Amino acid sequence: MQRLAFFVSSLTFLFTPQAFAQENCEKIINQGAATVENGWFTQEAPTIGWYKGNITTDVKYDVCTPTYVIRINGNDWNKLVSEGKLDGFRYEAYKYAEKDGNYQNFLFRQIKDKAPVTITAAQFRE
């Protein structure tokens, strides 16, 4: 229970307006390993990646870029992309970009010229 209280208080600090004003936008929080993927859907800040652990794990967040999690009808999405109506749109896909040993990155994308391209977390933040 103490660990959960620490985690909640850590996230409260992480997502305060002061945190958004910091120059360093990437913050690492050690949290319970079972909460990482659930946090992707529930946290305001994008999850950049994490080091997988059995009990706890270090998770890297982008604390400068607020985001929203939505689900979009795939047919509507494909139509809007093919019509060029989403050009410039940046998003984080719930897919893994790369795995480097125990480190796992999520996939950041942007629609350019009617096609998705992979971008970095820094480009997502711009």
C-alpha positions as CSV (number, residue, x, y, z in Angstrom):
1,M,0.0,0.0,0.0
2,Q,2.9,2.4,0.7
3,R,4.3,1.7,-2.7
4,L,1.0,2.6,-4.3
5,A,0.8,5.8,-2.3
6,F,4.3,6.7,-3.4
7,F,3.4,5.9,-7.1
8,V,0.3,8.1,-6.9
9,S,2.1,11.0,-5.3
10,S,5.0,10.7,-7.8
11,L,2.5,10.9,-10.7
12,T,0.8,13.8,-9.1
13,F,4.1,15.7,-9.0
14,L,5.0,14.5,-12.5
15,F,1.8,16.0,-14.0
16,T,1.7,19.3,-12.2
17,P,1.8,22.6,-14.2
18,Q,5.4,23.2,-12.8
19,A,6.5,19.9,-14.4
20,F,5.1,21.0,-17.8
21,A,7.2,24.2,-17.6
22,Q,10.5,22.3,-17.1
23,E,13.1,22.3,-19.8
24,N,13.7,18.6,-19.5
25,C,10.6,17.0,-20.8
26,E,11.5,13.4,-20.3
27,K,11.1,12.1,-16.7
28,I,11.7,8.6,-15.4
29,I,9.6,7.1,-12.7
30,N,10.1,3.8,-11.0
31,Q,6.7,2.1,-10.7
32,G,5.0,-1.3,-10.5
33,A,5.7,-3.4,-13.6
34,A,2.0,-4.3,-13.9
35,T,0.9,-0.7,-14.2
36,V,3.0,0.4,-17.2
37,E,0.7,-0.6,-20.1
38,N,-2.4,0.4,-18.1
39,G,-0.8,3.8,-17.6
40,W,-0.5,4.3,-21.4
41,F,-4.3,4.5,-21.5
42,T,-4.9,6.5,-18.4
43,Q,-2.0,9.1,-18.0
44,E,-2.1,12.5,-19.5
45,A,1.5,12.4,-20.5
46,P,2.7,10.1,-23.3
47,T,4.7,7.0,-22.3
48,I,8.0,7.0,-24.3
49,G,9.3,3.7,-23.1
50,W,10.4,1.6,-20.2
51,Y,12.9,-0.9,-18.9
52,K,11.0,-4.1,-18.2
53,G,11.3,-5.5,-14.7
54,N,9.6,-8.3,-12.8
55,I,8.3,-6.2,-9.8
56,T,9.2,-2.6,-10.6
57,T,10.2,-0.9,-13.8
58,D,11.6,2.5,-14.8
59,V,9.1,4.3,-17.1
60,K,10.1,7.3,-19.2
61,Y,7.3,9.9,-19.7
62,D,7.1,13.1,-21.8
63,V,5.8,15.5,-19.2
64,C,5.6,18.5,-21.5
65,T,3.1,17.2,-24.0
66,P,-0.5,16.6,-22.8
67,T,-2.3,13.9,-24.8
68,Y,-5.7,12.2,-25.1
69,V,-6.4,8.5,-25.7
70,I,-9.2,7.8,-28.2
71,R,-10.2,4.9,-30.4
72,I,-11.0,5.7,-34.1
73,N,-13.0,3.6,-36.5
74,G,-10.4,2.1,-38.8
75,N,-12.4,2.7,-42.0
76,D,-12.8,6.4,-41.1
77,W,-9.1,6.7,-40.2
78,N,-8.0,5.1,-43.5
79,K,-10.4,7.4,-45.5
80,L,-9.2,10.6,-43.8
81,V,-5.5,9.6,-44.3
82,S,-6.0,8.7,-48.0
83,E,-7.8,12.1,-48.5
84,G,-4.9,13.9,-47.0
85,K,-7.1,15.4,-44.2
86,L,-4.8,14.1,-41.5
87,D,-1.5,15.4,-42.9
88,G,0.6,16.8,-40.1
89,F,-1.3,14.8,-37.5
90,R,1.0,13.4,-34.8
91,Y,0.0,10.4,-32.7
92,E,1.4,7.7,-30.4
93,A,0.4,4.2,-31.5
94,Y,-0.1,1.5,-29.0
95,K,2.6,-0.5,-30.7
96,Y,6.3,-1.1,-30.0
97,A,8.8,0.9,-32.1
98,E,11.8,-1.1,-31.0
99,K,13.2,-3.3,-28.3
100,D,16.7,-2.9,-27.1
101,G,17.4,-5.6,-24.6
102,N,15.1,-4.9,-21.7
103,Y,14.1,-1.4,-23.0
104,Q,10.9,-1.0,-24.9
105,N,9.8,2.1,-26.9
106,F,6.4,3.0,-28.0
107,L,5.8,4.1,-31.6
108,F,5.4,7.8,-32.4
109,R,4.0,8.6,-35.8
110,Q,3.0,11.5,-38.0
111,I,0.9,11.6,-41.2
112,K,3.0,13.1,-44.1
113,D,1.9,13.1,-47.7
114,K,-1.1,10.8,-46.9
115,A,1.1,8.2,-45.2
116,P,2.2,7.5,-41.6
117,V,6.0,7.9,-40.9
118,T,7.8,7.2,-37.6
119,I,9.0,10.2,-35.6
120,T,10.9,10.6,-32.4
121,A,9.4,11.6,-29.0
122,A,11.1,15.0,-29.4
123,Q,9.4,15.5,-32.8
124,F,6.1,14.5,-31.2
125,R,6.6,17.2,-28.6
126,E,7.4,20.0,-31.2
